[in-house]
Amino acid sequence: MRRITPLDTKSIQFLTKFIVESDAIEGIQADSEPINAQLELGMQYGHVGALLLLEQQSQEKKETVTKDLICQVQGFITDEQHTKPGGSWLKPEYIGHYRKVAVSIGGRLAPDPGHVSRLMLGWIDKVTAWQRDCHSRTQIQNLREIARYHFYYEYIHPFADGNGRSGRALVYYMMRYCGIQPFLFTSTDRYETYYRCFENQEAMCKYFEAKSQASFAD
């Protein structure tokens, strides 16, 4: 990984909270102190490495989303999860590779694993097409597009584990890429608001709008 422009204290504090909360949504307990230290050191693996990789990509604005990038992000995040309370150990084939097993989300069966590569190829095509002209769109248009991409990514559930955390990391990247101030996905409201947004895309769009407005107000 090439060196990114050093993050200021405020950015490090935000990413620390982002990682802690994203883990907590999945029932994983992350300690903010070591995460903060890893961010300051520019760690190139784990959840920290995934976010810094995406931060680098957003700063350079040279490369669009690819399968390799998505798999690397998921791999970084899940490879270390067993070291945290609540995090389970995964088989090597579940780390950094699209799933070849059936999974369910909230009682819903995700698409057949045989369709994952095709569905993700379509997802990537849509995101990269958006990246080419996102700077000519309004902030609200971009925010709603990112919400739709997040909704569909979680619908596909491309991995055996780490879909929520990698999906939220990609949201952070897309927001940074198009110049939107990222917001925090918080564990305290996951049942009341966040999880319910996966019922339809419009609900997810409204959730993103509300979160973004609240973050901007802070």
C-alpha positions as CSV (number, residue, x, y, z in Angstrom):
1,M,0.0,0.0,0.0
2,R,1.3,3.4,-0.9
3,R,1.4,6.1,1.8
4,I,-1.7,8.2,2.0
5,T,-1.8,11.8,3.0
6,P,-1.5,11.7,6.8
7,L,-4.9,12.0,8.5
8,D,-5.5,14.8,10.9
9,T,-6.7,14.1,14.5
10,K,-10.4,14.7,13.7
11,S,-10.3,12.2,10.8
12,I,-8.5,9.6,13.0
13,Q,-11.1,10.0,15.7
14,F,-13.9,9.6,13.2
15,L,-12.5,6.5,11.6
16,T,-11.9,5.0,15.1
17,K,-15.6,5.5,15.9
18,F,-16.6,4.3,12.5
19,I,-14.7,1.0,13.0
20,V,-15.9,0.5,16.6
21,E,-19.5,1.1,15.7
22,S,-19.4,-1.0,12.5
23,D,-18.0,-3.9,14.5
24,A,-20.6,-3.4,17.3
25,I,-23.4,-3.6,14.7
26,E,-22.2,-7.2,14.1
27,G,-21.8,-8.0,17.9
28,I,-18.1,-7.6,17.8
29,Q,-16.4,-5.6,20.6
30,A,-13.5,-3.4,19.3
31,D,-11.3,-1.4,21.6
32,S,-11.0,2.2,20.4
33,E,-7.6,2.8,21.9
34,P,-5.6,0.3,19.8
35,I,-7.6,1.2,16.7
36,N,-6.7,4.9,17.2
37,A,-3.0,3.9,17.5
38,Q,-3.2,1.7,14.4
39,L,-4.7,4.5,12.4
40,E,-1.9,6.9,13.6
41,L,0.7,4.3,12.5
42,G,-1.0,3.7,9.2
43,M,-1.5,0.0,9.8
44,Q,-1.9,-2.0,6.5
45,Y,-4.1,-4.9,7.6
46,G,-7.2,-5.6,9.6
47,H,-10.3,-3.3,9.8
48,V,-7.9,-0.3,10.0
49,G,-6.0,-1.4,6.9
50,A,-9.3,-1.8,5.0
51,L,-10.4,1.8,5.8
52,L,-7.0,3.3,5.1
53,L,-6.8,1.4,1.8
54,L,-10.2,2.9,0.8
55,E,-9.1,6.4,2.1
56,Q,-6.1,6.1,-0.2
57,Q,-8.3,5.2,-3.1
58,S,-10.6,8.1,-2.5
59,Q,-7.7,10.5,-2.2
60,E,-6.1,9.4,-5.5
61,K,-9.4,9.2,-7.4
62,K,-7.5,7.1,-10.1
63,E,-9.0,3.7,-9.6
64,T,-12.6,2.7,-9.5
65,V,-14.2,-0.1,-7.5
66,T,-13.0,-3.5,-8.6
67,K,-13.6,-7.1,-7.5
68,D,-10.0,-7.3,-6.2
69,L,-10.5,-4.1,-4.1
70,I,-13.8,-5.4,-2.6
71,C,-12.3,-8.8,-1.8
72,Q,-9.2,-7.2,-0.3
73,V,-11.3,-5.0,2.0
74,Q,-13.4,-8.0,3.2
75,G,-10.3,-10.0,3.6
76,F,-8.6,-7.4,5.8
77,I,-11.7,-7.0,7.9
78,T,-12.5,-10.7,8.5
79,D,-8.9,-12.0,8.8
80,E,-8.5,-10.3,12.2
81,Q,-12.1,-10.6,13.6
82,H,-11.3,-13.7,15.7
83,T,-8.9,-11.6,17.7
84,K,-11.8,-9.4,19.0
85,P,-14.5,-10.5,21.5
86,G,-17.6,-11.7,19.6
87,G,-15.7,-12.3,16.4
88,S,-15.5,-15.8,15.0
89,W,-12.7,-17.6,13.3
90,L,-13.3,-18.1,9.6
91,K,-12.1,-20.8,7.1
92,P,-9.5,-19.4,4.7
93,E,-11.8,-19.8,1.7
94,Y,-14.3,-17.4,3.4
95,I,-11.6,-14.6,3.6
96,G,-11.1,-12.4,0.6
97,H,-13.3,-14.6,-1.7
98,Y,-16.9,-14.5,-2.9
99,R,-19.0,-17.1,-1.1
100,K,-19.7,-20.5,-2.4
101,V,-22.1,-21.3,0.4
102,A,-25.7,-20.3,1.0
103,V,-26.3,-17.6,3.6
104,S,-29.4,-16.0,5.1
105,I,-30.0,-12.4,6.3
106,G,-32.7,-11.6,8.8
107,G,-34.6,-14.8,7.8
108,R,-34.2,-14.1,4.1
109,L,-32.1,-16.4,2.0
110,A,-29.5,-14.5,0.0
111,P,-29.1,-15.2,-3.8
112,D,-27.7,-18.6,-4.7
113,P,-23.9,-18.6,-4.5
114,G,-23.8,-19.5,-8.1
115,H,-25.2,-16.1,-9.0
116,V,-22.9,-14.0,-6.8
117,S,-20.1,-13.3,-9.3
118,R,-22.6,-12.2,-12.0
119,L,-24.6,-10.1,-9.6
120,M,-21.5,-8.4,-8.2
121,L,-20.2,-7.8,-11.7
122,G,-23.4,-5.9,-12.4
123,W,-23.0,-4.0,-9.1
124,I,-19.5,-3.0,-9.9
125,D,-20.5,-1.8,-13.4
126,K,-23.1,0.4,-11.9
127,V,-20.8,1.9,-9.3
128,T,-18.0,2.5,-11.8
129,A,-20.4,4.2,-14.2
130,W,-21.5,6.4,-11.3
131,Q,-17.9,7.2,-10.4
132,R,-17.3,8.6,-13.9
133,D,-19.9,11.4,-13.6
134,C,-20.6,11.7,-9.8
135,H,-18.9,15.1,-9.6
136,S,-21.5,16.5,-12.0
137,R,-24.3,15.4,-9.8
138,T,-25.8,17.1,-6.7
139,Q,-24.9,15.9,-3.2
140,I,-28.4,14.5,-2.6
141,Q,-28.3,12.7,-5.9
142,N,-25.0,11.1,-5.0
143,L,-26.2,10.3,-1.5
144,R,-29.2,8.5,-2.8
145,E,-27.2,6.5,-5.3
146,I,-24.8,5.4,-2.6
147,A,-27.7,4.3,-0.5
148,R,-29.1,2.2,-3.4
149,Y,-25.6,0.6,-3.9
150,H,-25.4,-0.2,-0.2
151,F,-28.9,-1.7,-0.3
152,Y,-28.1,-3.9,-3.3
153,Y,-24.7,-5.0,-2.0
154,E,-26.2,-6.2,1.2
155,Y,-29.0,-7.9,-0.8
156,I,-26.4,-9.9,-2.8
157,H,-24.4,-10.6,0.4
158,P,-21.3,-11.6,-1.7
159,F,-19.3,-13.1,1.2
160,A,-19.8,-15.8,3.8
161,D,-19.1,-13.2,6.5
162,G,-18.1,-9.5,6.7
163,N,-20.8,-8.2,4.3
164,G,-22.1,-5.5,6.7
165,R,-18.7,-4.2,7.6
166,S,-17.2,-4.3,4.1
167,G,-20.4,-2.8,2.8
168,R,-20.3,0.1,5.2
169,A,-16.5,0.6,4.5
170,L,-17.4,0.9,0.8
171,V,-20.1,3.5,1.7
172,Y,-17.3,5.5,3.4
173,Y,-15.2,5.2,0.3
174,M,-17.9,6.3,-2.1
175,M,-18.8,9.3,0.1
176,R,-15.2,10.4,0.3
177,Y,-14.8,9.8,-3.5
178,C,-17.6,12.2,-4.4
179,G,-17.0,14.7,-1.7
180,I,-19.7,13.9,0.8
181,Q,-19.0,14.0,4.5
182,P,-19.3,10.4,5.7
183,F,-21.6,9.6,8.7
184,L,-21.4,7.0,11.4
185,F,-23.5,3.9,11.3
186,T,-24.3,3.4,14.9
187,S,-25.0,0.2,16.8
188,T,-27.6,1.8,19.1
189,D,-30.1,2.3,16.3
190,R,-29.5,-0.7,14.2
191,Y,-32.8,-2.5,15.1
192,E,-35.0,0.6,15.1
193,T,-33.8,2.2,11.9
194,Y,-30.8,0.6,10.0
195,Y,-32.0,-3.0,9.7
196,R,-35.5,-1.9,8.7
197,C,-34.1,0.0,5.8
198,F,-33.2,-3.3,4.0
199,E,-37.0,-3.8,3.4
200,N,-36.8,-1.4,0.4
201,Q,-34.4,1.0,-1.3
202,E,-36.4,4.2,-0.6
203,A,-36.2,3.5,3.1
204,M,-32.4,3.2,2.8
205,C,-32.3,6.5,0.8
206,K,-34.2,8.3,3.6
207,Y,-32.0,6.7,6.2
208,F,-28.9,8.0,4.4
209,E,-30.4,11.5,4.1
210,A,-31.3,11.7,7.8
211,K,-27.9,10.4,8.8
212,S,-26.1,12.8,6.5
213,Q,-28.1,15.8,7.7
214,A,-27.5,14.9,11.4
215,S,-23.8,14.5,10.7
216,F,-23.6,17.8,8.9
217,A,-25.4,19.5,11.8
218,D,-22.8,18.1,14.3
